[in-house]
Amino acid sequence: MQDKNMEFMQIAMKYLPEAKDQLEQSGIELSIEMIQPFMTLFTQVMNEAYEMGRRDALEENK
């Protein structure tokens, strides 16, 4: 699962500049300290979505 977490973090980092711009347009300054809790939440969401897709794929192959 560690490999998947790294992949999820790479996806998040890909979109980070866009998220940063949108937050700053809303008046929210983004810092490293602010990012960490959101990255943890993002990883949890992506792990759950991955497992859901995996279960669906296994069910389809039965």
C-alpha distances in whole Angstrom, upper triangle without the diagonal:
4,5,5,6,9,10,11,12,14,15,16,18,20,22,22,26,27,25,27,30,30,30,33,35,35,36,32,32,28,27,24,25,25,21,19,19,19,16,14,15,14,11,11,13,11,8,11,13,10,10,14,15,13,15,18,18,18,21,22,22,24
4,5,5,6,9,10,11,13,14,15,16,19,20,21,24,25,24,26,29,29,29,31,34,34,34,31,30,26,25,22,22,23,19,17,18,18,14,13,15,14,11,12,14,12,10,14,15,13,14,17,18,16,19,21,21,21,24,26,26,27
4,5,5,6,9,10,11,13,14,15,17,19,20,23,24,24,25,28,29,29,31,33,34,35,31,30,27,26,22,24,24,20,18,20,19,15,15,17,15,12,14,15,13,11,15,15,12,14,17,17,15,19,21,20,20,24,25,24,27
4,5,5,6,9,10,11,12,14,15,17,18,22,22,22,24,26,27,27,29,31,31,33,30,29,25,25,22,23,23,19,17,18,17,14,13,14,12,9,11,12,9,8,11,12,9,11,14,13,13,16,18,17,18,21,22,22,25
4,5,5,6,9,10,10,12,14,16,16,20,21,19,21,24,24,24,27,29,29,30,27,26,22,21,18,19,19,16,14,15,14,10,10,11,10,6,9,11,8,8,11,12,10,12,15,16,15,18,20,20,21,24,25,25,28
4,5,5,6,9,10,10,12,15,15,18,20,19,20,23,24,24,26,29,29,30,27,25,22,21,18,19,19,16,14,16,15,11,12,14,12,9,12,14,11,11,15,15,13,16,19,18,18,21,23,22,23,26,27,27,30
4,5,5,6,9,10,11,13,14,17,18,18,20,23,23,24,26,28,28,30,27,26,22,22,19,21,21,17,16,18,16,12,13,15,12,10,13,13,10,11,14,13,11,14,17,16,16,19,21,20,21,24,25,25,28
4,5,5,6,9,10,11,12,16,16,15,18,20,21,21,23,25,25,27,24,23,20,20,18,19,18,14,14,15,12,9,10,11,8,6,10,10,7,8,12,11,10,13,15,15,15,19,20,20,21,24,25,25,28
4,5,5,6,9,10,10,14,15,14,15,19,19,19,21,24,24,25,22,21,17,17,14,16,15,12,11,13,11,7,9,11,8,7,11,12,10,11,14,14,14,17,19,18,19,22,23,23,25,28,28,29,32
4,5,5,6,9,10,13,14,14,16,18,19,20,22,24,25,26,23,22,18,18,16,18,18,14,14,16,14,11,13,15,11,11,14,15,12,14,17,16,15,18,20,19,20,23,24,24,26,29,29,29,32
4,5,5,7,9,12,12,12,15,17,17,18,20,22,23,24,22,21,18,18,17,19,18,14,15,16,13,11,13,14,10,10,14,13,10,13,15,14,13,17,18,17,19,22,22,22,24,27,27,28,31
4,5,5,6,10,10,9,11,14,15,15,17,19,20,21,18,18,14,15,14,16,14,11,11,13,10,8,11,11,8,9,12,12,10,13,16,15,15,18,19,19,21,23,24,24,27,29,29,30,33
4,5,5,8,10,10,11,13,15,15,17,19,20,21,18,17,13,14,12,15,14,11,12,14,12,9,13,14,11,12,15,15,14,16,19,18,18,21,23,22,24,27,27,27,30,32,32,33,36
4,6,7,9,10,11,13,14,16,17,19,20,22,20,19,16,16,16,18,17,14,15,17,15,12,16,16,13,14,18,17,15,18,20,19,18,22,23,22,24,27,27,27,29,32,31,32,35
4,6,5,6,9,10,11,12,14,16,17,19,17,16,14,15,15,18,16,13,15,16,13,12,15,15,12,14,17,16,14,18,20,18,19,22,23,22,24,27,27,27,30,32,31,33,36
4,5,5,6,9,10,10,12,14,15,16,14,13,10,11,11,14,12,9,12,14,11,10,14,14,12,14,17,16,16,19,21,20,21,24,25,24,26,29,29,30,32,34,34,36,39
4,5,5,6,9,10,10,12,14,15,14,12,10,12,13,16,14,12,15,17,14,14,18,18,16,18,21,20,19,22,24,23,24,27,28,27,30,32,32,33,35,37,37,39,42
4,5,5,6,9,10,11,13,14,13,13,12,14,15,18,16,13,17,18,15,15,18,18,15,18,21,19,19,22,24,22,23,27,27,26,29,31,31,32,35,36,36,38,40
4,5,5,6,9,10,11,12,11,11,9,12,13,15,12,11,14,15,11,12,16,15,13,16,18,17,17,21,22,21,22,25,26,25,28,30,30,31,34,35,35,37,40
4,5,5,6,9,10,11,9,8,6,9,11,13,11,10,14,15,12,13,17,17,15,18,20,20,20,23,25,24,25,28,29,29,31,33,34,34,37,39,39,41,43
4,5,5,6,9,10,9,9,9,12,15,17,14,14,17,18,16,17,20,20,18,21,24,22,22,26,27,26,28,31,31,31,33,36,35,36,39,40,40,42,45
4,5,5,6,9,9,10,10,14,16,18,15,14,18,18,15,17,20,19,17,21,23,21,21,25,26,24,26,30,29,29,32,34,34,35,38,39,39,41,44
4,5,5,6,5,7,7,11,14,15,12,12,15,15,13,15,18,17,16,20,22,20,21,25,25,25,27,30,30,30,33,35,35,36,39,40,40,42,45
4,5,5,5,5,7,11,14,15,13,13,17,18,16,18,21,20,20,23,25,24,25,28,29,28,30,33,33,33,36,38,38,39,42,43,43,45,48
4,5,7,9,11,15,18,19,16,17,20,21,18,20,24,23,22,25,27,25,26,30,30,29,31,34,34,34,37,39,39,40,43,44,44,46,49
4,6,9,11,15,18,18,15,16,20,19,17,20,22,21,21,24,26,24,25,29,29,28,31,33,33,34,36,38,38,39,42,43,43,46,48
4,6,10,13,16,17,14,16,19,19,18,20,23,22,22,25,27,26,27,30,31,31,33,35,35,36,39,40,40,42,45,45,46,48,50
4,6,10,13,13,10,12,15,15,14,17,19,19,19,22,24,23,24,27,28,28,30,33,33,34,36,38,38,40,42,43,44,46,48
4,7,10,11,9,11,14,15,14,16,19,19,19,22,24,24,25,28,29,29,31,33,34,34,37,39,39,40,43,44,45,47,49
4,7,8,6,7,11,12,11,13,16,16,16,18,21,21,22,24,26,26,27,30,31,31,33,36,36,37,40,41,42,44,46
4,5,5,6,9,11,11,12,15,16,16,18,21,21,22,24,26,27,28,30,32,32,34,36,37,38,40,42,43,44,47
4,5,5,7,10,10,10,13,15,15,16,19,20,20,22,25,25,26,28,30,31,32,34,36,36,38,40,41,42,45
4,6,6,8,10,11,12,14,15,16,18,20,21,22,24,26,27,29,30,31,33,35,36,37,39,41,42,43,45
4,6,7,7,9,11,12,13,15,17,18,19,21,23,23,25,27,28,29,31,33,34,35,37,39,40,42,44
4,6,5,6,9,10,10,12,14,15,16,18,20,21,22,24,26,26,28,30,31,32,34,36,37,38,41
4,5,5,6,9,10,11,12,14,15,17,19,20,21,23,24,26,27,29,30,31,33,35,36,37,39
4,5,5,6,9,10,11,12,14,15,17,18,20,21,23,24,26,27,29,30,32,33,35,36,38
4,5,5,6,8,10,10,12,14,15,16,18,20,21,22,24,26,27,28,30,31,33,34,36
4,5,5,6,9,10,10,12,14,15,16,18,20,21,22,24,25,26,28,30,31,33,35
4,5,5,6,9,10,11,13,14,15,17,19,20,21,23,24,26,27,29,30,32,33
4,5,5,6,9,10,11,12,14,16,17,18,20,21,23,24,26,27,29,30,32
4,5,5,6,9,10,10,12,14,15,16,18,20,21,22,24,26,27,29,31
4,5,5,6,9,10,10,12,14,15,16,18,20,21,22,24,26,27,29
4,5,5,6,9,10,11,12,14,15,17,18,20,21,23,25,26,27
4,5,5,6,9,10,11,12,14,15,17,18,20,21,23,25,26
4,5,5,6,9,10,10,12,14,15,16,18,20,21,22,25
4,5,5,6,9,10,10,12,14,15,16,18,20,21,23
4,5,5,6,9,10,11,12,14,15,17,18,20,21
4,5,5,6,9,10,11,12,14,15,17,19,20
4,5,5,6,9,10,10,12,14,15,17,19
4,5,5,6,9,10,10,12,14,15,17
4,5,5,6,9,10,11,12,14,16
4,5,5,6,9,10,11,12,15
4,5,5,6,9,10,11,13
4,5,5,6,9,10,11
4,5,5,6,9,10
4,5,5,6,9
4,5,5,7
4,5,5
4,6
4
